[in-house]
Amino acid sequence: MDELGNTKRREVARYANNRVENSHLPFRRRERAMLRFRQMKILQKFASVHANIHNRFSLECHLIDRRACRERRSDALAEWQILVA
């Protein structure tokens, strides 16, 4: 370190590597979720059901006002209950 001139830039803190490990968290979360699907048939079944539910309830409420979002969500829930029943 003396030869490189980095004697003052040494990080020996306990969590110095924490930033690197935290950058992998989104990938680890997806990886952990996919471990449940050991067979392709189960994955396809889950994906088809999840797509229907996600498309119906993904209303992008951050783009509209709260009252309109609440109305859309109640409409979607009523429509979903009709489809399920």
HELIX and SHEET records of a PDB file:
HELIX    1   1 ASN A   18  ASN A   22  1                                   5    
HELIX    2   2 LEU A   25  MET A   34  1                                  10    
HELIX    3   3 MET A   40  PHE A   57  1                                  18    
HELIX    4   4 CYS A   61  LEU A   63  5                                   3    
HELIX    5   5 ARG A   66  VAL A   84  1                                  19    
END                                                                             
